[in-house]
Structure formats: structure tokens, C-alpha cells
Amino acid sequence: MDASIQRLLNDKLYDKRKVGALELEKVVREACANKDHEKVRKIIDQLCHEYAYAVHQPHARNGGLIGLAAASIALGPEVARYLTEIVPPVLACFSDQDARVRYYACESMYNIAKVAKGEILLFFNDVFDALCKLAADSELSVKNGAELLDRLIKDIASESAATYVSVLQTPESAVTDPDADDTDASVELPTAFSLARFMPLLKERIHVINPFTRTFLVSWITLLDSIPDLELVFYLPAFLGGLFRFLSDPNRDVHVVTQGALERFLAEIKRIARIKRGIEESRRSHGEEKTKPVATSDSGSPNVEDDTNPDVLSGDIDSELGEDGQGASVDGDWIPGQDVHVDHPKILEILVDFLDSTSEEEIRLTALRWIDSFFDICPEDILPFVPRLLSQVLPAMASDVEQVRQAAHHVNTSLLEYIVSLSEESAMSEVLPTVQHRSMAPKDAVTIDRRDSASNARGFHSSGDIQIPPVAASTSPALATMDLDYAAAVNALTLQFLNEHEATRVAALTWLIMLHRKAPRKVLAINDGTFPALLKTLSDPAEAVVTRDLQLLSQISRNSEDDYFYSFMVNLLQLFCTDRKLLETRGNLIIRQLCVSLSAERIYRTLADCLEKDEDVEFASIMVQNLNNNLITAPELADLRKRLKNLETRDGQTFFVALFRSWCHNAVATFSLCLLAQAYEQAYNLLQIFAELEMTVNMLIQIDKLVQLLESPVFTYLRLQLLEPEKYPYLYKCLYGLLMLLPQSSAFAALKNRLNSVSGIGYLHTAPRTTPIVAGSGYERPNRLKGREDGGIKWVELLEKFKSVQEKARRQQRLSLLKDGETAIGLPDEKAPNSAEQTNLVTQGRTLSSNSAANVQAPPQPAASQVQKPKSGFGHLGRLSGAVGGRKTRR
């Protein structure tokens, strides 16, 4: 360069530097016209090293920047061969401490890029990195200059990024001799811009925090995605996580542009999936022979049959693409997007990570919407993520944010329906093995038979707003319907039992019910850790959770061996024994629900067998009382009551005996069982034994409730039998015996009124007799028990069993009192129940008996002091005999 140009470029005034740049432009233009490339290279080298790289001389750097821009303008199309020397010093000035240097660097790069056009894409990463930093510059003038440069680079990228090949990468023969042999024309030359080279830089920058830089990044991502041939969606997993984090930015502008970019990507993924699905369905519908020419032409071999393929594909693809019709090509066999690979599993992994409760609500909401859309895009790719999805989606169903809660419900419903549909797909694949939907039905799927179960129809189809279609299970444990990790899914669902929200716990149980239907031998074995968790869940405060839990336990027991069912009953009794509050509050609900879902007779037989062997006589008595109340009052057990009334059959006899032997733990329950079975003579014999028992307050309360139940519709047949005293003589004795046991209370009055209403009928049948009936006389009333003795019921042995069980209970009660020993004897008098307190307890018993007969809750067991035999007896019993004697006198 001339000395005058050097002096002007080094001046502190911009106008003088501009004059020097114009002079330099003339010199470079002249040298370029003369093909003096050596002179041009020396000028550029001098501008770089003596001016642009002069770090501590800002005026010199400014002069060098404007000089490099002027030289680029002068070179014109020839600038491409010099860009490797021109661009680096300009890029270095972007990080200068002087804001004016940074601004002039933007101006210089703008002029260089305007001349170089597509050639500047060779330095795209460097320019992009510099612009990314300048987007957050503190100087407004620098930011404005950077925005102008950014706009220009975007225009160049949108026009040339997909196809532009640098002249420096063009073969030398093509430049020097255009007519040369084009033998290497088929070799694909690399483009100036490459997404593969750009992705590492974007992955690094996507973690920035500055809102201006984030807006800059989103704008570039949106631009690159809009270029059809680039297919940025292929690299989406590399930066999708960063985009989701942008949604938590407090700057509203960042949130808006990010949300728009994510919606654009999701729409593109849907479009590509739709195109591929359309092509695949078209190939299946027209047969494999029509798709072979397409494959041949793609490999490079010409085939005349290719002309038929566009017509074959175009109609089906148009219908698949929907109303937008984007990408449909009627004239060619290639459709934009058909060969684009979208890594759905990696995208799903990123989405599932953002479902964590630590993520912000906006991020969780967007992730849920994306996952819900993937059920239409690639449901088969969601299957490996089912356990993780369950761990995140179910808690989100109880979110405080309404939108998140609704989105979680949608995802849960879609996932549930998809898992349920897997068995149907596998069944179809067995029937029609030639028609395979892409990855929806595995080759080793088995045909599944559905079961028409009444219990399913009653209890397993609804769960609030979740509907579960009936699903049958595989007949062989070795064959899996789909590649679902059942163990991981069950573990994830079991952990949700600890969630504080009822909706989450109900949804977890709903899932377990469905999974157990599909694969009963893979889900919930008796020896794994899930079964104790299910038993513990029976203590859940939410009734809906307990109901679902019972349905699942019933379903497991119904599809399992007898050992499992017996173990379930034993564990249930142990739970009731250790958790008496559960027995009092939920005992009846649990028993009734199990009887609805399972065989009621099987449940009662098994429980009776377990209770008969139970050494804890106190708990056995309470449990028998609960079971007996349900047996009498529960509508679900109407069939059992009918079975007990028919003791002429072998089944009825064995069922009665099984219950009787266990019911012996509770005297009143045993008596009511005999009334229910119409074994009135046996009931009367039991009353004779009652006289030898200690008449406790609890026993009187039970008798009081039994009298109330006698007035209920369940015992209508018994009240009608009072009209036939000659046929049912022991029925009168039983009811009068109850009257003798009761103190004068509301129950006493009710039973007395009932007997008084039929006393005339009883008198008519007894009046003709002039001699009293004594034991051993020749006259005998019809004895139903003798007729049944031949059928297999050994009534005397049952009475002996009753005596032995009651005696055992009495001994254990005394032993428990003796254990307190000295302490019990040393109690002050006010601690022992006196006669006044006994009267109060009886009064409390009257209050309890006034409840509705349908109320079958187990009454609270009396304390040990209440169970003791009264010192002076009940004075009311004496008045009862007087009342009855008065009736006889009047008669």
C-alpha cells in the first residue's frame, strides 16, 4: 500500500479512514483486473497484520477493518480465494474491549458477507458464535450493528445453506475446462454449510441464560428448520432439552418464540410420520411386487416400471397428508420428508425427564402435550418408557395446576388404552399373520380368550373418569404379548401407594388391575413385595382406594391357586387382628366387596376354617360377630342365606356345619345362625347352654341387636312360621327364651309385642290337651332334627363343640384376669363394676340396640371389667318372669 493510504487508514477520524478505504479499493480493483494476485495477497496480508491485529491501537484496527471491507468489495467474485485471510482478523475484532471496534467489525463483516454471499457459509460457525455473543452486548450501537449483520447472514443461509457448494471445493478441471469429461459428476460435493458441523456449537450455546441470546438462538433454529432440504428435525434431540428450559425464562418474549418453535417441530414430526405411514400402507395395499421398481431405481439401476409408482402412491399419500397436503408429489416418486429419520426414543427420553415434579409447570405441561401427541406418531416407541411414565404422570394427575392435571389425565388415558390394545393387536396378528401393522404386533404374540365374568361386569370397568376395557390374559407365561417390562411397571405403581393424593393412588391401582388382567402370571405373585403393600392399602383413608384395592386382590385370588386364596384370607385375618380400627371402620366394607368379586361361600368357608383354629378367642368372637351380621343383613349374601335354609341337601348341611363349628366362638352368632337355618330345636338347645354361660353386657347387646334384626325383612319367613306352632314348636321356645334373657328394654318390648300378637294361635293348639307334656311321654312333636340326623348333621357333636369352645373362652378369660393377679385384686372398690354401673351398662346396651337393623358395624368390645360376671346379677331378669307369669294367669 502507498504511504498516503496507510496514513489515512491509521487516522482517528472516520471520514479520513473512509477516504483511505476508497483509495485502497481502486488499487485492489486495478490489481485484480491485471490478474496481479500476488499484489492483492500482499495488501490483504498487510491490512491483517499491521492494522486489524493491532490490539492496542484501536484506530489502526478500525482502519484495518474498513480496509478489508474495501478490498473485498473491490475483489467481487474473486473474494472467495482470499476469505481465509480476510475473515479471521474481522472475527477477532468482535471481542475487542472497545465498543467502537466491535461496531466497525460488524460493519466490515456485513460488507464482506454481502460480496461473498454463499462463500461466507464456510465460516458460518465462527460468524454465528460471534453474533451469539454480540446479541447480549451492553452497547446498543453494537447490538444494532449485530442485528443488521445477523439479518444478512440469515438471508444468505435461507437462500443457499441447503445447496451452495463453494467454488474452492469445485474440482479444478471444472473451473479451468468446462468442456472436460464429466466422469465424476455423480460424486456429491460437500456444501458450504453443514448441520453436522453446526450441531456441536448449538449444543454448547443452547445452555445460555441471557434472554437476548436465547431469543437469537430460537430465531436461528426456526430459520434453519424452515429450510426444506436441511431437515433440522433429524438433529432435534441435540437441542430439544435446551429449548424446553427456555420455557422457564421470565422474559415473556423468550417464552413466546420458544413455544412457537416447539409447536413447529411437533407439527413437522407429525407430518413426517403421516407421510411414512401413508407410503407404508400404500405399499401394503398394492403388494410387494409394485414396490420393487422403486427400490431398484433408488439403488441407481434404471427401471421402466418406475413411471407407475407416482400414480400408485400419490392418491394414498394425499389422503394421508390431510388438508394441508404438504410434501405430496403427484409427478414424482419422492415426497419431502419420506426419508427423514426422527429419533423418537431419544426425544421421548428427553420429554420424560422433564415430567419430574422439580420442573416448572409450563415445562411439564408442554412435555405432557408432546407425549400425548406421540401416541398418534409412534406408540410402539413409548412402550419402553411405560414404567418411567407411570412414575411421573400419575403424580401429575393431582397437580395444583388445572392444565397440568388435565394433560396428565389425557396422557394416562392414552397410555392405558394403548397398553390395553396390545392384546387385541396380538390376537389379530395370529388370525391374520400376513397383515402386520408397523411394530404394533409382535411375531410371538398369542391369541387371547376373553372371559365373560359377572364380577368383571360389576366391578372392574369404571374408575372415576378412567374406563378400562375387559382384557384377557395370556394363556402361557412364556409368551409375552408385547415387550413390556411388567416388573418395572409394577414396582413404579406400587411406589405410588405412598403418594399423598387419592387420585394418584386410585390410578395406580387401576393400572395394576389392568396389567394383572393382561399377564396374571407376571404381575403380583404372593411371594413378592407387592402383596403386603396391597394388604396395607386396605387401611387407606379413602374409600375409593380401598374399593380398588379389594377389586385387585379379588382378581388375583380368582386367577390363582387355592393356596394363594387361603394365604390371602389368613393374611386378611391377621391384618384385622392387628388393626382393630380397620376392622371396626372398614371390616364390613371389605367383606362385602370380596363377596361381590369372589365366591361368597368360598370366602365364608375359608374364614370359618381359619377362625375355628384361631387361638385368640376374643378376636375370633369379634370376627364371627362381624361375619354373622353381614350374613344376615348384606344383600350380596342373599344366596348364602337361601343355601342355609335348605339343610335337606348335602351342600347345605356341610356349609352349615362349617359355619357352626367356627361360629361357636360367639354364642349369640351361633344362635342366630340356627335361626337362619331354621334349626329351631338346635337353637333351643343352645339357649339351655346359655343358662350356664356368663351373661355379659356385650352378650346382652348382641341379643338386643338380634331382636331388632328379627323385625327386619330377612326374617320374614320366621315371623310367618309363628302362625304354625304345631309345625315349629321350638320356634316359640327360642323366642320366649330370648325374652327370658333380655332385660326390660325396647328390644324386650318389641319381642313381647310380637309374641303377644300370635299368642291366641298358640293357645288354640295347646288348649285341647288336658295333661301336661312331660319328658319321656308318648306324645312327640315333629322333630326336624331327627330327620336331619340321618342326612349327616351330628347335632349332639355340634352342641359339644359349642360347649367346649365356650368353656375354652371362659378359661382364657379367667387366665387373663389371673395374670393381672395382685394388681386386679388390689384395685379400689370404685374401679370394680358395682350394680349401679351394671345398670348403666345395660342402659348403654339399650341405646345401642335402638340403631337400625341394617347397621352391621361391629359393636365395641367391652373392657375386661365389663366382661366379669356381675356380683348380684341382673334384677331385670326377675321382672321378666313376672311378666310372663302374668300372661299365663290371664290365659
C-alpha positions, 0 to 999 in steps of 0.5 A: 500500500502507498504511504498516503493510504496507510496514513489515512487508514491509521487516522482517528477520524472516520471520514479520513479512514473512509477516504483511505478505504476508497483509495485502497479499493481502486488499487485492489480493483486495478490489481485484480483486473491485471490478474496481479494476485500476488499484489492483492495477497500482499495488501490483504496480508498487510491490512491483517497484520499491521492494522486489524491485529493491532490490539492496542491501537484501536484506530489502526484496527478500525482502519484495518477493518474498513480496509478489508471491507474495501478490498473485498468489495473491490475483489467481487467474485474473486473474494472467495480465494482470499476469505481465509485471510480476510475473515479471521482478523474481522472475527477477532475484532468482535471481542475487542474491549472497545465498543467502537471496534466491535461496531466497525467489525460488524460493519466490515463483516456485513460488507464482506458477507454481502460480496461473498454471499454463499462463500461466507457459509464456510465460516458460518460457525465462527460468524454465528458464535460471534453474533451469539455473543454480540446479541447480549452486548451492553452497547446498543450501537453494537447490538444494532450493528449485530442485528443488521449483520445477523439479518444478512447472514440469515438471508444468505443461509435461507437462500443457499445453506441447503445447496451452495457448494463453494467454488474452492471445493469445485474440482479444478478441471471444472473451473479451468475446462468446462468442456472436460469429461464429466466422469465424476459428476455423480460424486456429491460435493460437500456444501458450504454449510453443514448441520453436522458441523453446526450441531456441536456449537448449538449444543454448547450455546443452547445452555445460555441464560441471557434472554437476548441470546436465547431469543437469537438462538430460537430465531436461528433454529426456526430459520434453519428448520424452515429450510426444506432440504436441511431437515433440522428435525433429524438433529432435534434431540441435540437441542430439544432439552435446551429449548424446553428450559427456555420455557422457564425464562421470565422474559415473556418474549423468550417464552413466546418464540420458544413455544412457537418453535416447539409447536413447529417441530411437533407439527413437522414430526407429525407430518413426517410420520403421516407421510411414512405411514401413508407410503407404508400402507400404500405399499401394503395395499398394492403388494410387494411386487409394485414396490420393487421398481422403486427400490431398484431405481433408488439403488441407481439401476434404471427401471421402466416400471418406475413411471407407475409408482407416482400414480400408485402412491400419490392418491394414498399419500394425499389422503394421508397428508390431510388438508394441508397436503404438504410434501405430496408429489403427484409427478414424482416418486419422492415426497419431502420428508419420506426419508427423514429419520426422527429419533423418537426414543431419544426425544421421548427420553428427553420429554420424560425427564422433564415430567419430574415434579422439580420442573416448572409447570409450563415445562411439564405441561408442554412435555405432557402435550408432546407425549400425548401427541406421540401416541398418534406418531409412534406408540410402539416407541413409548412402550419402553418408557411405560414404567418411567411414565407411570412414575411421573404422570400419575403424580401429575394427575393431582397437580395444583395446576388445572392444565397440568392435571388435565394433560396428565389425565389425557396422557394416562388415558392414552397410555392405558388404552394403548397398553390395553390394545396390545392384546387385541393387536396380538390376537389379530396378528395370529388370525391374520399373520400376513397383515402386520401393522408397523411394530404394533404386533409382535411375531410371538404374540398369542391369541387371547380368550376373553372371559365373560365374568359377572364380577368383571361386569360389576366391578372392574370397568369404571374408575372415576373418569378412567374406563378400562376395557375387559382384557384377557390374559395370556394363556402361557407365561412364556409368551409375552404379548408385547415387550413390556417390562411388567416388573418395572411397571409394577414396582413404579405403581406400587411406589405410588401407594405412598403418594399423598393424593387419592387420585394418584393412588386410585390410578395406580391401582387401576393400572395394576388391575389392568396389567394383572388382567393382561399377564396374571402370571407376571404381575403380583405373585404372593411371594413378592413385595407387592402383596403386603403393600396391597394388604396395607392399602386396605387401611387407606383413608379413602374409600375409593382406594380401598374399593380398588384395592379389594377389586385387585386382590379379588382378581388375583385370588380368582386367577390363582391357586387355592393356596394363594386364596387361603394365604390371602384370607389368613393374611386378611385375618391377621391384618384385622387382628392387628388393626382393630380400627380397620376392622371396626371402620372398614371390616364390613366394607371389605367383606362385602366387596370380596363377596361381590368379586369372589365366591361368597361361600368360598370366602365364608368357608375359608374364614370359618376354617381359619377362625375355628383354629384361631387361638385368640378367642376374643378376636375370633368372637369379634370376627364371627360377630362381624361375619354373622351380621353381614350374613344376615343383613348384606344383600350380596349374601342373599344366596348364602342365606337361601343355601342355609335354609335348605339343610335337606341337601348335602351342600347345605348341611356341610356349609352349615356345619362349617359355619357352626363349628367356627361360629361357636366362638360367639354364642349369640352368632351361633344362635342366630345362625340356627335361626337362619337355618331354621334349626329351631330345636338346635337353637333351643338347645343352645339357649339351655347352654346359655343358662350356664354361660356368663351373661355379659353386657356385650352378650346382652347387646348382641341379643338386643341387636338380634331382636331388632334384626328379627323385625327386619325383612330377612326374617320374614319367613320366621315371623310367618312360621309363628302362625304354625306352632304345631309345625315349629314348636321350638320356634316359640321356645327360642323366642320366649327364651330370648325374652327370658334373657333380655332385660326390660328394654325396647328390644324386650318390648318389641319381642313381647309385642310380637309374641303377644300378637300370635299368642291366641294361635298358640293357645288354640293348639295347646288348649285341647290337651288336658295333661301336661307334656312331660319328658319321656311321654308318648306324645312327640312333636315333629322333630326336624332334627331327627330327620336331619340326623340321618342326612349327616348333621351330628347335632349332639357333636355340634352342641359339644363343640359349642360347649367346649369352645365356650368353656375354652373362652371362659378359661382364657378369660379367667387366665387373663384376669389371673395374670393381672393377679395382685394388681386386679385384686388390689384395685379400689372398690370404685374401679370394680363394676358395682350394680349401679354401673351394671345398670348403666351398662345395660342402659348403654346396651339399650341405646345401642340396640335402638340403631337400625337393623341394617347397621352391621358395624361391629359393636365395641368390645367391652373392657375386661371389667365389663366382661366379669360376671356381675356380683348380684346379677341382673334384677331385670331378669326377675321382672321378666318372669313376672311378666310372663307369669302374668300372661299365663294367669290371664290365659 
